[in-house]
């Protein structure tokens, strides 16, 4: 492998493991969003709220994820001059 290939400032062999760690963290965050349905019923009973009120945090989080995703996809990439 070419020695000049780098990922996150490390040699490619070591830097590629950072992508796996980042992917794991992203999947963990997305899984916690979708596990909300497991906690919803007990929280509704505990706080005596309805389905609409208990779903509000889920709705806001998903809306925020969508907004952040749209902003990051629309942002033009930076040019790197050699």
Number of C-alpha atoms within 10 A of each C-alpha: 7 7 8 9 12 14 15 11 9 13 15 16 12 12 15 14 12 13 12 11 11 11 12 12 12 11 12 11 11 13 11 10 15 11 11 14 13 9 10 16 14 11 14 16 10 9 9 11 13 13 12 10 11 19 15 11 13 17 13 11 12 15 12 12 13 11 12 12 11 11 11 10 10 9 8 8 8 6 6 5 4 3
